[in-house]
Amino acid sequence: MSDIVSHNALPRAAVIGMAVLLAGVMLSVATVRLSGVDVREPDAPTLLSRSLRFEDAAGGTVAVIDAQTGKLIETVQGEAGFLRGSLRALSRERMKRSIGNGPAFELIGRTDGRLTLEDPATGERLDLESFGPTNAAVYARLLHSPQGR
């Protein structure tokens, strides 16, 4: 019975080699993360930018307001899962730092077609294309909508 187990087991040198390789990869990743080196692709230049404020409104809707003009751009009805979820993620950092919802978010359209939602108050950002074209389109509509009502 022990012969069967020993023939099917990995050689000890292979297991040690995999463990050393895994430890090396983890050490490399930790070194890069702790060094502060930015490993993401640099942002393309800004093509279009819009300052937006988001406020809870009557009936569970979200009012999207152009922060420069103070005019209502759109009222988001219903669940609007991605919009609410992404704002919740950025608002969580504001709550930690006791920053209210007064400062505007910056929605940036880039020359390569990517969209970024930034919170200048905290430095947090969401690269919206990472969530797929359908979700990014929710914000693209806000970037290109008329200047308000």
DASULTA-V699397 format. One record per pair of residues at least 12 apart in sequence whose ideal C-beta (glycine too) atoms are under 6 Angstrom apart, sorted by sequence separation. I is the first residue (numbers start at 1). J is the second residue. If there is no record, write none. Layout:
{{I/J} {I/J}}
This chain:
{{53/65} {63/75} {105/117} {106/118} {115/128} {53/67} {61/75} {62/76} {105/119} {106/120} {114/129} {51/67} {61/77} {51/68} {103/121} {115/136} {99/121} {115/139} {94/122} {90/119} {93/122} {93/124} {107/139} {54/87} {90/124} {109/143} {107/143} {67/104} {86/126} {53/104} {52/104} {51/104} {52/105} {82/135} {51/106} {52/107} {83/138} {82/138} {50/107} {49/108} {48/109} {46/108} {47/109} {47/110} {47/111} {44/110} {45/111} {44/111} {44/112} {73/145} {73/148} {72/148} {71/148} {72/149} {64/142} {69/148} {66/148} {50/143}}
